[in-house]
């Protein structure tokens, strides 16, 4: 089963490592926007809900009053799972998601107010804009852009990536601080475009860095 390009059942997460007994059959779930880092909501999940997250690629929770709950099943404000991570005690889960609408029943983006988390960075914003260019429907109503040109031309994309890396290296060799900063910005942009063409972005890089830090 494929959920919007994600292969359901392919999520690498071991639900057996969770301690459901400590919370009376439930674990706490902190749901976070995978692109901005904003905390969207806090809920609970039992073993079945976690299994459904893994099987469908969409967030499921457990309500103390209504049981298993598929986020967005009625409202359409679903949450596509990017990653599930257990805490050190196994009684809490951090869910990184792609929200397809507001997380809060009030209509706000998060249950903690509309303002995005302070952890939102320019790199995340740039990555999101690149992804929007990639997903835009082709046609006369979609303006041509340099980003779309790079995404559609592998040879040009790799050529520009090499050029920007070389220009950054030269600026560093010449010890030109301001120029090196400018060239680094150009390089970061082309790296993100190259990653997005492979279906990856800032989040995946951060995850790799996190794994290396451990």
PyMOL CGO cylinders between C-alpha atoms (Angstrom):
from pymol import cmd
from pymol.cgo import CYLINDER

trace = [
    CYLINDER, 0.00, 0.00, 0.00, 1.35, 3.44, -0.91, 0.3, 1, 1, 1, 1, 1, 1,
    CYLINDER, 1.35, 3.44, -0.91, 0.27, 6.55, 1.01, 0.3, 1, 1, 1, 1, 1, 1,
    CYLINDER, 0.27, 6.55, 1.01, 1.08, 9.67, -1.03, 0.3, 1, 1, 1, 1, 1, 1,
    CYLINDER, 1.08, 9.67, -1.03, 4.36, 8.21, -2.21, 0.3, 1, 1, 1, 1, 1, 1,
    CYLINDER, 4.36, 8.21, -2.21, 5.28, 6.60, 1.10, 0.3, 1, 1, 1, 1, 1, 1,
    CYLINDER, 5.28, 6.60, 1.10, 5.50, 2.83, 1.21, 0.3, 1, 1, 1, 1, 1, 1,
    CYLINDER, 5.50, 2.83, 1.21, 3.23, 1.78, 4.06, 0.3, 1, 1, 1, 1, 1, 1,
    CYLINDER, 3.23, 1.78, 4.06, 4.74, -0.78, 6.37, 0.3, 1, 1, 1, 1, 1, 1,
    CYLINDER, 4.74, -0.78, 6.37, 8.27, 0.42, 5.57, 0.3, 1, 1, 1, 1, 1, 1,
    CYLINDER, 8.27, 0.42, 5.57, 8.63, 2.53, 8.71, 0.3, 1, 1, 1, 1, 1, 1,
    CYLINDER, 8.63, 2.53, 8.71, 11.62, 1.38, 10.74, 0.3, 1, 1, 1, 1, 1, 1,
    CYLINDER, 11.62, 1.38, 10.74, 10.26, 1.36, 14.28, 0.3, 1, 1, 1, 1, 1, 1,
    CYLINDER, 10.26, 1.36, 14.28, 10.14, -1.39, 16.91, 0.3, 1, 1, 1, 1, 1, 1,
    CYLINDER, 10.14, -1.39, 16.91, 6.88, -1.09, 18.85, 0.3, 1, 1, 1, 1, 1, 1,
    CYLINDER, 6.88, -1.09, 18.85, 7.97, -3.98, 21.09, 0.3, 1, 1, 1, 1, 1, 1,
    CYLINDER, 7.97, -3.98, 21.09, 10.59, -1.68, 22.61, 0.3, 1, 1, 1, 1, 1, 1,
    CYLINDER, 10.59, -1.68, 22.61, 7.85, 0.51, 24.10, 0.3, 1, 1, 1, 1, 1, 1,
    CYLINDER, 7.85, 0.51, 24.10, 6.71, 0.15, 27.72, 0.3, 1, 1, 1, 1, 1, 1,
    CYLINDER, 6.71, 0.15, 27.72, 2.91, 0.25, 27.44, 0.3, 1, 1, 1, 1, 1, 1,
    CYLINDER, 2.91, 0.25, 27.44, 2.46, -1.21, 30.93, 0.3, 1, 1, 1, 1, 1, 1,
    CYLINDER, 2.46, -1.21, 30.93, 3.89, 1.86, 32.66, 0.3, 1, 1, 1, 1, 1, 1,
    CYLINDER, 3.89, 1.86, 32.66, 1.07, 4.06, 31.32, 0.3, 1, 1, 1, 1, 1, 1,
    CYLINDER, 1.07, 4.06, 31.32, -1.74, 1.58, 31.75, 0.3, 1, 1, 1, 1, 1, 1,
    CYLINDER, -1.74, 1.58, 31.75, -1.52, 0.38, 28.17, 0.3, 1, 1, 1, 1, 1, 1,
    CYLINDER, -1.52, 0.38, 28.17, -0.68, 3.78, 26.69, 0.3, 1, 1, 1, 1, 1, 1,
    CYLINDER, -0.68, 3.78, 26.69, 2.41, 5.77, 25.73, 0.3, 1, 1, 1, 1, 1, 1,
    CYLINDER, 2.41, 5.77, 25.73, 2.57, 9.54, 25.39, 0.3, 1, 1, 1, 1, 1, 1,
    CYLINDER, 2.57, 9.54, 25.39, 2.97, 10.81, 21.82, 0.3, 1, 1, 1, 1, 1, 1,
    CYLINDER, 2.97, 10.81, 21.82, 4.49, 14.21, 21.08, 0.3, 1, 1, 1, 1, 1, 1,
    CYLINDER, 4.49, 14.21, 21.08, 3.74, 15.10, 17.46, 0.3, 1, 1, 1, 1, 1, 1,
    CYLINDER, 3.74, 15.10, 17.46, 6.11, 17.46, 15.68, 0.3, 1, 1, 1, 1, 1, 1,
    CYLINDER, 6.11, 17.46, 15.68, 6.10, 19.08, 12.24, 0.3, 1, 1, 1, 1, 1, 1,
    CYLINDER, 6.10, 19.08, 12.24, 8.95, 17.37, 10.38, 0.3, 1, 1, 1, 1, 1, 1,
    CYLINDER, 8.95, 17.37, 10.38, 9.74, 20.49, 8.36, 0.3, 1, 1, 1, 1, 1, 1,
    CYLINDER, 9.74, 20.49, 8.36, 9.56, 23.28, 10.95, 0.3, 1, 1, 1, 1, 1, 1,
    CYLINDER, 9.56, 23.28, 10.95, 10.15, 21.43, 14.22, 0.3, 1, 1, 1, 1, 1, 1,
    CYLINDER, 10.15, 21.43, 14.22, 6.98, 22.96, 15.68, 0.3, 1, 1, 1, 1, 1, 1,
    CYLINDER, 6.98, 22.96, 15.68, 5.25, 20.83, 18.32, 0.3, 1, 1, 1, 1, 1, 1,
    CYLINDER, 5.25, 20.83, 18.32, 1.75, 20.26, 16.96, 0.3, 1, 1, 1, 1, 1, 1,
    CYLINDER, 1.75, 20.26, 16.96, 0.02, 18.28, 19.71, 0.3, 1, 1, 1, 1, 1, 1,
    CYLINDER, 0.02, 18.28, 19.71, 0.41, 15.81, 22.56, 0.3, 1, 1, 1, 1, 1, 1,
    CYLINDER, 0.41, 15.81, 22.56, -1.76, 12.68, 22.75, 0.3, 1, 1, 1, 1, 1, 1,
    CYLINDER, -1.76, 12.68, 22.75, -1.64, 9.00, 23.70, 0.3, 1, 1, 1, 1, 1, 1,
    CYLINDER, -1.64, 9.00, 23.70, -1.42, 5.76, 21.78, 0.3, 1, 1, 1, 1, 1, 1,
    CYLINDER, -1.42, 5.76, 21.78, -1.80, 2.09, 22.64, 0.3, 1, 1, 1, 1, 1, 1,
    CYLINDER, -1.80, 2.09, 22.64, -0.12, -0.79, 20.87, 0.3, 1, 1, 1, 1, 1, 1,
    CYLINDER, -0.12, -0.79, 20.87, -2.82, -0.97, 18.19, 0.3, 1, 1, 1, 1, 1, 1,
    CYLINDER, -2.82, -0.97, 18.19, -2.55, 2.75, 17.40, 0.3, 1, 1, 1, 1, 1, 1,
    CYLINDER, -2.55, 2.75, 17.40, 1.23, 2.52, 17.00, 0.3, 1, 1, 1, 1, 1, 1,
    CYLINDER, 1.23, 2.52, 17.00, 0.78, -0.54, 14.76, 0.3, 1, 1, 1, 1, 1, 1,
    CYLINDER, 0.78, -0.54, 14.76, -1.68, 1.41, 12.59, 0.3, 1, 1, 1, 1, 1, 1,
    CYLINDER, -1.68, 1.41, 12.59, 0.81, 4.29, 12.29, 0.3, 1, 1, 1, 1, 1, 1,
    CYLINDER, 0.81, 4.29, 12.29, 3.41, 1.86, 10.99, 0.3, 1, 1, 1, 1, 1, 1,
    CYLINDER, 3.41, 1.86, 10.99, 1.01, 0.03, 8.67, 0.3, 1, 1, 1, 1, 1, 1,
    CYLINDER, 1.01, 0.03, 8.67, -0.69, 3.06, 7.09, 0.3, 1, 1, 1, 1, 1, 1,
    CYLINDER, -0.69, 3.06, 7.09, 1.92, 5.81, 7.28, 0.3, 1, 1, 1, 1, 1, 1,
    CYLINDER, 1.92, 5.81, 7.28, -0.59, 8.10, 8.98, 0.3, 1, 1, 1, 1, 1, 1,
    CYLINDER, -0.59, 8.10, 8.98, -0.93, 9.04, 12.64, 0.3, 1, 1, 1, 1, 1, 1,
    CYLINDER, -0.93, 9.04, 12.64, -3.36, 7.11, 14.82, 0.3, 1, 1, 1, 1, 1, 1,
    CYLINDER, -3.36, 7.11, 14.82, -3.94, 7.85, 18.49, 0.3, 1, 1, 1, 1, 1, 1,
    CYLINDER, -3.94, 7.85, 18.49, -5.89, 6.38, 21.38, 0.3, 1, 1, 1, 1, 1, 1,
    CYLINDER, -5.89, 6.38, 21.38, -8.56, 8.44, 23.13, 0.3, 1, 1, 1, 1, 1, 1,
    CYLINDER, -8.56, 8.44, 23.13, -9.55, 7.48, 26.67, 0.3, 1, 1, 1, 1, 1, 1,
    CYLINDER, -9.55, 7.48, 26.67, -13.20, 8.02, 25.69, 0.3, 1, 1, 1, 1, 1, 1,
    CYLINDER, -13.20, 8.02, 25.69, -13.46, 6.89, 22.06, 0.3, 1, 1, 1, 1, 1, 1,
    CYLINDER, -13.46, 6.89, 22.06, -10.61, 4.41, 21.65, 0.3, 1, 1, 1, 1, 1, 1,
    CYLINDER, -10.61, 4.41, 21.65, -8.61, 4.14, 18.41, 0.3, 1, 1, 1, 1, 1, 1,
    CYLINDER, -8.61, 4.14, 18.41, -8.54, 7.45, 16.59, 0.3, 1, 1, 1, 1, 1, 1,
    CYLINDER, -8.54, 7.45, 16.59, -7.27, 8.08, 13.05, 0.3, 1, 1, 1, 1, 1, 1,
    CYLINDER, -7.27, 8.08, 13.05, -6.17, 11.71, 12.93, 0.3, 1, 1, 1, 1, 1, 1,
    CYLINDER, -6.17, 11.71, 12.93, -7.99, 13.55, 10.13, 0.3, 1, 1, 1, 1, 1, 1,
    CYLINDER, -7.99, 13.55, 10.13, -10.32, 10.68, 9.21, 0.3, 1, 1, 1, 1, 1, 1,
    CYLINDER, -10.32, 10.68, 9.21, -13.27, 13.08, 9.51, 0.3, 1, 1, 1, 1, 1, 1,
    CYLINDER, -13.27, 13.08, 9.51, -11.73, 16.53, 9.09, 0.3, 1, 1, 1, 1, 1, 1,
    CYLINDER, -11.73, 16.53, 9.09, -9.19, 15.61, 6.41, 0.3, 1, 1, 1, 1, 1, 1,
    CYLINDER, -9.19, 15.61, 6.41, -6.40, 17.10, 8.55, 0.3, 1, 1, 1, 1, 1, 1,
    CYLINDER, -6.40, 17.10, 8.55, -4.31, 13.95, 8.41, 0.3, 1, 1, 1, 1, 1, 1,
    CYLINDER, -4.31, 13.95, 8.41, -0.70, 13.61, 9.52, 0.3, 1, 1, 1, 1, 1, 1,
    CYLINDER, -0.70, 13.61, 9.52, 1.71, 11.62, 7.36, 0.3, 1, 1, 1, 1, 1, 1,
    CYLINDER, 1.71, 11.62, 7.36, 4.38, 9.84, 9.39, 0.3, 1, 1, 1, 1, 1, 1,
    CYLINDER, 4.38, 9.84, 9.39, 8.00, 10.68, 8.62, 0.3, 1, 1, 1, 1, 1, 1,
    CYLINDER, 8.00, 10.68, 8.62, 9.57, 9.06, 11.66, 0.3, 1, 1, 1, 1, 1, 1,
    CYLINDER, 9.57, 9.06, 11.66, 8.73, 7.59, 15.07, 0.3, 1, 1, 1, 1, 1, 1,
    CYLINDER, 8.73, 7.59, 15.07, 11.31, 7.73, 17.86, 0.3, 1, 1, 1, 1, 1, 1,
    CYLINDER, 11.31, 7.73, 17.86, 11.03, 6.28, 21.37, 0.3, 1, 1, 1, 1, 1, 1,
    CYLINDER, 11.03, 6.28, 21.37, 12.48, 8.05, 24.38, 0.3, 1, 1, 1, 1, 1, 1,
    CYLINDER, 12.48, 8.05, 24.38, 15.07, 6.43, 26.64, 0.3, 1, 1, 1, 1, 1, 1,
    CYLINDER, 15.07, 6.43, 26.64, 12.42, 4.95, 28.98, 0.3, 1, 1, 1, 1, 1, 1,
    CYLINDER, 12.42, 4.95, 28.98, 10.22, 3.62, 26.19, 0.3, 1, 1, 1, 1, 1, 1,
    CYLINDER, 10.22, 3.62, 26.19, 7.09, 5.29, 27.56, 0.3, 1, 1, 1, 1, 1, 1,
    CYLINDER, 7.09, 5.29, 27.56, 6.96, 8.23, 25.13, 0.3, 1, 1, 1, 1, 1, 1,
    CYLINDER, 6.96, 8.23, 25.13, 7.17, 8.59, 21.35, 0.3, 1, 1, 1, 1, 1, 1,
    CYLINDER, 7.17, 8.59, 21.35, 8.25, 11.55, 19.24, 0.3, 1, 1, 1, 1, 1, 1,
    CYLINDER, 8.25, 11.55, 19.24, 6.30, 11.49, 15.97, 0.3, 1, 1, 1, 1, 1, 1,
    CYLINDER, 6.30, 11.49, 15.97, 7.73, 13.59, 13.12, 0.3, 1, 1, 1, 1, 1, 1,
    CYLINDER, 7.73, 13.59, 13.12, 4.94, 14.19, 10.60, 0.3, 1, 1, 1, 1, 1, 1,
    CYLINDER, 4.94, 14.19, 10.60, 3.89, 16.08, 7.51, 0.3, 1, 1, 1, 1, 1, 1,
    CYLINDER, 3.89, 16.08, 7.51, 0.62, 17.77, 8.58, 0.3, 1, 1, 1, 1, 1, 1,
    CYLINDER, 0.62, 17.77, 8.58, -2.08, 18.03, 5.92, 0.3, 1, 1, 1, 1, 1, 1,
    CYLINDER, -2.08, 18.03, 5.92, -4.00, 20.66, 7.84, 0.3, 1, 1, 1, 1, 1, 1,
    CYLINDER, -4.00, 20.66, 7.84, -4.35, 22.14, 11.33, 0.3, 1, 1, 1, 1, 1, 1,
    CYLINDER, -4.35, 22.14, 11.33, -3.51, 19.85, 14.23, 0.3, 1, 1, 1, 1, 1, 1,
    CYLINDER, -3.51, 19.85, 14.23, -5.86, 21.48, 16.72, 0.3, 1, 1, 1, 1, 1, 1,
    CYLINDER, -5.86, 21.48, 16.72, -9.66, 21.05, 16.81, 0.3, 1, 1, 1, 1, 1, 1,
    CYLINDER, -9.66, 21.05, 16.81, -9.90, 24.86, 17.09, 0.3, 1, 1, 1, 1, 1, 1,
    CYLINDER, -9.90, 24.86, 17.09, -8.51, 25.19, 13.58, 0.3, 1, 1, 1, 1, 1, 1,
    CYLINDER, -8.51, 25.19, 13.58, -5.11, 26.46, 14.70, 0.3, 1, 1, 1, 1, 1, 1,
    CYLINDER, -5.11, 26.46, 14.70, -1.95, 24.96, 13.27, 0.3, 1, 1, 1, 1, 1, 1,
    CYLINDER, -1.95, 24.96, 13.27, -0.89, 23.62, 16.67, 0.3, 1, 1, 1, 1, 1, 1,
    CYLINDER, -0.89, 23.62, 16.67, -2.57, 22.96, 19.99, 0.3, 1, 1, 1, 1, 1, 1,
    CYLINDER, -2.57, 22.96, 19.99, -0.13, 25.47, 21.48, 0.3, 1, 1, 1, 1, 1, 1,
    CYLINDER, -0.13, 25.47, 21.48, -1.11, 28.44, 19.33, 0.3, 1, 1, 1, 1, 1, 1,
    CYLINDER, -1.11, 28.44, 19.33, -0.63, 29.49, 15.72, 0.3, 1, 1, 1, 1, 1, 1,
    CYLINDER, -0.63, 29.49, 15.72, 2.96, 30.73, 16.01, 0.3, 1, 1, 1, 1, 1, 1,
    CYLINDER, 2.96, 30.73, 16.01, 5.49, 28.24, 14.58, 0.3, 1, 1, 1, 1, 1, 1,
    CYLINDER, 5.49, 28.24, 14.58, 8.19, 26.90, 16.85, 0.3, 1, 1, 1, 1, 1, 1,
    CYLINDER, 8.19, 26.90, 16.85, 11.31, 28.98, 17.27, 0.3, 1, 1, 1, 1, 1, 1,
    CYLINDER, 11.31, 28.98, 17.27, 13.26, 26.02, 15.93, 0.3, 1, 1, 1, 1, 1, 1,
    CYLINDER, 13.26, 26.02, 15.93, 12.08, 26.87, 12.43, 0.3, 1, 1, 1, 1, 1, 1,
    CYLINDER, 12.08, 26.87, 12.43, 15.19, 27.72, 10.40, 0.3, 1, 1, 1, 1, 1, 1,
    CYLINDER, 15.19, 27.72, 10.40, 15.91, 29.36, 7.08, 0.3, 1, 1, 1, 1, 1, 1,
    CYLINDER, 15.91, 29.36, 7.08, 17.19, 26.01, 5.79, 0.3, 1, 1, 1, 1, 1, 1,
    CYLINDER, 17.19, 26.01, 5.79, 13.88, 24.36, 6.67, 0.3, 1, 1, 1, 1, 1, 1,
    CYLINDER, 13.88, 24.36, 6.67, 12.01, 27.19, 4.97, 0.3, 1, 1, 1, 1, 1, 1,
    CYLINDER, 12.01, 27.19, 4.97, 14.19, 26.95, 1.87, 0.3, 1, 1, 1, 1, 1, 1,
    CYLINDER, 14.19, 26.95, 1.87, 13.74, 23.17, 1.76, 0.3, 1, 1, 1, 1, 1, 1,
    CYLINDER, 13.74, 23.17, 1.76, 9.96, 23.61, 1.98, 0.3, 1, 1, 1, 1, 1, 1,
    CYLINDER, 9.96, 23.61, 1.98, 9.96, 26.11, -0.90, 0.3, 1, 1, 1, 1, 1, 1,
    CYLINDER, 9.96, 26.11, -0.90, 12.03, 23.74, -3.03, 0.3, 1, 1, 1, 1, 1, 1,
    CYLINDER, 12.03, 23.74, -3.03, 9.59, 20.92, -2.28, 0.3, 1, 1, 1, 1, 1, 1,
    CYLINDER, 9.59, 20.92, -2.28, 6.66, 23.16, -3.22, 0.3, 1, 1, 1, 1, 1, 1,
    CYLINDER, 6.66, 23.16, -3.22, 8.32, 23.88, -6.58, 0.3, 1, 1, 1, 1, 1, 1,
    CYLINDER, 8.32, 23.88, -6.58, 8.83, 20.15, -7.07, 0.3, 1, 1, 1, 1, 1, 1,
    CYLINDER, 8.83, 20.15, -7.07, 5.20, 19.27, -6.29, 0.3, 1, 1, 1, 1, 1, 1,
    CYLINDER, 5.20, 19.27, -6.29, 3.61, 22.11, -8.29, 0.3, 1, 1, 1, 1, 1, 1,
    CYLINDER, 3.61, 22.11, -8.29, 1.41, 20.89, -11.11, 0.3, 1, 1, 1, 1, 1, 1,
    CYLINDER, 1.41, 20.89, -11.11, 2.90, 21.51, -14.53, 0.3, 1, 1, 1, 1, 1, 1,
    CYLINDER, 2.90, 21.51, -14.53, 1.02, 23.82, -16.86, 0.3, 1, 1, 1, 1, 1, 1,
    CYLINDER, 1.02, 23.82, -16.86, 0.69, 27.39, -17.97, 0.3, 1, 1, 1, 1, 1, 1,
    CYLINDER, 0.69, 27.39, -17.97, -0.44, 28.49, -14.49, 0.3, 1, 1, 1, 1, 1, 1,
    CYLINDER, -0.44, 28.49, -14.49, 2.85, 27.32, -12.95, 0.3, 1, 1, 1, 1, 1, 1,
    CYLINDER, 2.85, 27.32, -12.95, 5.62, 29.87, -13.63, 0.3, 1, 1, 1, 1, 1, 1,
    CYLINDER, 5.62, 29.87, -13.63, 9.00, 28.59, -14.76, 0.3, 1, 1, 1, 1, 1, 1,
    CYLINDER, 9.00, 28.59, -14.76, 11.72, 28.82, -12.14, 0.3, 1, 1, 1, 1, 1, 1,
    CYLINDER, 11.72, 28.82, -12.14, 15.40, 28.03, -11.76, 0.3, 1, 1, 1, 1, 1, 1,
    CYLINDER, 15.40, 28.03, -11.76, 14.55, 25.48, -9.09, 0.3, 1, 1, 1, 1, 1, 1,
    CYLINDER, 14.55, 25.48, -9.09, 12.13, 23.59, -11.36, 0.3, 1, 1, 1, 1, 1, 1,
    CYLINDER, 12.13, 23.59, -11.36, 14.73, 23.68, -14.13, 0.3, 1, 1, 1, 1, 1, 1,
    CYLINDER, 14.73, 23.68, -14.13, 17.34, 22.12, -11.83, 0.3, 1, 1, 1, 1, 1, 1,
    CYLINDER, 17.34, 22.12, -11.83, 14.93, 19.48, -10.57, 0.3, 1, 1, 1, 1, 1, 1,
    CYLINDER, 14.93, 19.48, -10.57, 14.10, 18.50, -14.13, 0.3, 1, 1, 1, 1, 1, 1,
    CYLINDER, 14.10, 18.50, -14.13, 17.66, 18.37, -15.46, 0.3, 1, 1, 1, 1, 1, 1,
    CYLINDER, 17.66, 18.37, -15.46, 19.98, 15.93, -13.68, 0.3, 1, 1, 1, 1, 1, 1,
    CYLINDER, 19.98, 15.93, -13.68, 23.12, 16.95, -15.60, 0.3, 1, 1, 1, 1, 1, 1,
    CYLINDER, 23.12, 16.95, -15.60, 22.58, 20.66, -14.96, 0.3, 1, 1, 1, 1, 1, 1,
    CYLINDER, 22.58, 20.66, -14.96, 21.82, 19.95, -11.30, 0.3, 1, 1, 1, 1, 1, 1,
    CYLINDER, 21.82, 19.95, -11.30, 25.07, 18.04, -10.76, 0.3, 1, 1, 1, 1, 1, 1,
    CYLINDER, 25.07, 18.04, -10.76, 27.10, 20.53, -12.81, 0.3, 1, 1, 1, 1, 1, 1,
    CYLINDER, 27.10, 20.53, -12.81, 25.90, 23.47, -10.71, 0.3, 1, 1, 1, 1, 1, 1,
    CYLINDER, 25.90, 23.47, -10.71, 26.48, 21.54, -7.49, 0.3, 1, 1, 1, 1, 1, 1,
    CYLINDER, 26.48, 21.54, -7.49, 30.10, 20.96, -8.47, 0.3, 1, 1, 1, 1, 1, 1,
    CYLINDER, 30.10, 20.96, -8.47, 30.59, 24.58, -9.51, 0.3, 1, 1, 1, 1, 1, 1,
    CYLINDER, 30.59, 24.58, -9.51, 29.19, 25.95, -6.24, 0.3, 1, 1, 1, 1, 1, 1,
    CYLINDER, 29.19, 25.95, -6.24, 31.32, 23.57, -4.17, 0.3, 1, 1, 1, 1, 1, 1,
    CYLINDER, 31.32, 23.57, -4.17, 34.43, 24.69, -6.07, 0.3, 1, 1, 1, 1, 1, 1,
    CYLINDER, 34.43, 24.69, -6.07, 33.59, 28.39, -5.63, 0.3, 1, 1, 1, 1, 1, 1,
    CYLINDER, 33.59, 28.39, -5.63, 33.09, 27.89, -1.90, 0.3, 1, 1, 1, 1, 1, 1,
    CYLINDER, 33.09, 27.89, -1.90, 36.43, 26.08, -1.62, 0.3, 1, 1, 1, 1, 1, 1,
    CYLINDER, 36.43, 26.08, -1.62, 38.21, 28.89, -3.48, 0.3, 1, 1, 1, 1, 1, 1,
    CYLINDER, 38.21, 28.89, -3.48, 36.66, 31.53, -1.21, 0.3, 1, 1, 1, 1, 1, 1,
    CYLINDER, 36.66, 31.53, -1.21, 37.85, 29.59, 1.83, 0.3, 1, 1, 1, 1, 1, 1,
    CYLINDER, 37.85, 29.59, 1.83, 41.32, 29.16, 0.34, 0.3, 1, 1, 1, 1, 1, 1,
    CYLINDER, 41.32, 29.16, 0.34, 41.51, 32.91, -0.29, 0.3, 1, 1, 1, 1, 1, 1,
    CYLINDER, 41.51, 32.91, -0.29, 40.31, 33.51, 3.30, 0.3, 1, 1, 1, 1, 1, 1,
    CYLINDER, 40.31, 33.51, 3.30, 37.54, 35.83, 2.08, 0.3, 1, 1, 1, 1, 1, 1,
    CYLINDER, 37.54, 35.83, 2.08, 35.00, 35.58, 4.89, 0.3, 1, 1, 1, 1, 1, 1,
    CYLINDER, 35.00, 35.58, 4.89, 32.04, 37.43, 3.34, 0.3, 1, 1, 1, 1, 1, 1,
    CYLINDER, 32.04, 37.43, 3.34, 32.46, 35.74, -0.03, 0.3, 1, 1, 1, 1, 1, 1,
    CYLINDER, 32.46, 35.74, -0.03, 32.71, 32.33, 1.67, 0.3, 1, 1, 1, 1, 1, 1,
    CYLINDER, 32.71, 32.33, 1.67, 29.40, 33.00, 3.45, 0.3, 1, 1, 1, 1, 1, 1,
    CYLINDER, 29.40, 33.00, 3.45, 27.73, 33.95, 0.16, 0.3, 1, 1, 1, 1, 1, 1,
    CYLINDER, 27.73, 33.95, 0.16, 29.13, 30.90, -1.62, 0.3, 1, 1, 1, 1, 1, 1,
    CYLINDER, 29.13, 30.90, -1.62, 28.05, 28.66, 1.28, 0.3, 1, 1, 1, 1, 1, 1,
    CYLINDER, 28.05, 28.66, 1.28, 24.48, 29.96, 0.89, 0.3, 1, 1, 1, 1, 1, 1,
    CYLINDER, 24.48, 29.96, 0.89, 24.58, 29.12, -2.82, 0.3, 1, 1, 1, 1, 1, 1,
    CYLINDER, 24.58, 29.12, -2.82, 26.03, 25.69, -2.05, 0.3, 1, 1, 1, 1, 1, 1,
    CYLINDER, 26.03, 25.69, -2.05, 23.38, 24.91, 0.60, 0.3, 1, 1, 1, 1, 1, 1,
    CYLINDER, 23.38, 24.91, 0.60, 20.65, 25.77, -1.90, 0.3, 1, 1, 1, 1, 1, 1,
    CYLINDER, 20.65, 25.77, -1.90, 22.05, 23.47, -4.59, 0.3, 1, 1, 1, 1, 1, 1,
    CYLINDER, 22.05, 23.47, -4.59, 22.63, 20.68, -2.05, 0.3, 1, 1, 1, 1, 1, 1,
    CYLINDER, 22.63, 20.68, -2.05, 18.99, 20.89, -0.95, 0.3, 1, 1, 1, 1, 1, 1,
    CYLINDER, 18.99, 20.89, -0.95, 17.79, 20.79, -4.56, 0.3, 1, 1, 1, 1, 1, 1,
    CYLINDER, 17.79, 20.79, -4.56, 19.96, 17.73, -5.24, 0.3, 1, 1, 1, 1, 1, 1,
    CYLINDER, 19.96, 17.73, -5.24, 18.63, 16.03, -2.09, 0.3, 1, 1, 1, 1, 1, 1,
    CYLINDER, 18.63, 16.03, -2.09, 15.01, 16.89, -2.93, 0.3, 1, 1, 1, 1, 1, 1,
    CYLINDER, 15.01, 16.89, -2.93, 15.46, 15.28, -6.35, 0.3, 1, 1, 1, 1, 1, 1,
    CYLINDER, 15.46, 15.28, -6.35, 16.24, 12.08, -4.41, 0.3, 1, 1, 1, 1, 1, 1,
    CYLINDER, 16.24, 12.08, -4.41, 13.23, 12.48, -2.13, 0.3, 1, 1, 1, 1, 1, 1,
    CYLINDER, 13.23, 12.48, -2.13, 15.22, 13.74, 0.86, 0.3, 1, 1, 1, 1, 1, 1,
    CYLINDER, 15.22, 13.74, 0.86, 15.79, 17.04, 2.61, 0.3, 1, 1, 1, 1, 1, 1,
    CYLINDER, 15.79, 17.04, 2.61, 16.84, 18.86, 5.77, 0.3, 1, 1, 1, 1, 1, 1,
    CYLINDER, 16.84, 18.86, 5.77, 14.95, 16.48, 8.08, 0.3, 1, 1, 1, 1, 1, 1,
    CYLINDER, 14.95, 16.48, 8.08, 16.79, 13.42, 6.81, 0.3, 1, 1, 1, 1, 1, 1,
    CYLINDER, 16.79, 13.42, 6.81, 20.15, 15.17, 7.14, 0.3, 1, 1, 1, 1, 1, 1,
    CYLINDER, 20.15, 15.17, 7.14, 19.31, 16.17, 10.71, 0.3, 1, 1, 1, 1, 1, 1,
    CYLINDER, 19.31, 16.17, 10.71, 18.34, 12.59, 11.49, 0.3, 1, 1, 1, 1, 1, 1,
    CYLINDER, 18.34, 12.59, 11.49, 21.67, 11.33, 10.13, 0.3, 1, 1, 1, 1, 1, 1,
    CYLINDER, 21.67, 11.33, 10.13, 23.57, 13.90, 12.22, 0.3, 1, 1, 1, 1, 1, 1,
    CYLINDER, 23.57, 13.90, 12.22, 21.56, 12.85, 15.28, 0.3, 1, 1, 1, 1, 1, 1,
    CYLINDER, 21.56, 12.85, 15.28, 22.45, 9.20, 14.72, 0.3, 1, 1, 1, 1, 1, 1,
    CYLINDER, 22.45, 9.20, 14.72, 26.13, 10.10, 14.37, 0.3, 1, 1, 1, 1, 1, 1,
    CYLINDER, 26.13, 10.10, 14.37, 26.04, 12.14, 17.59, 0.3, 1, 1, 1, 1, 1, 1,
    CYLINDER, 26.04, 12.14, 17.59, 24.71, 9.08, 19.43, 0.3, 1, 1, 1, 1, 1, 1,
]
cmd.load_cgo(trace, "trace")
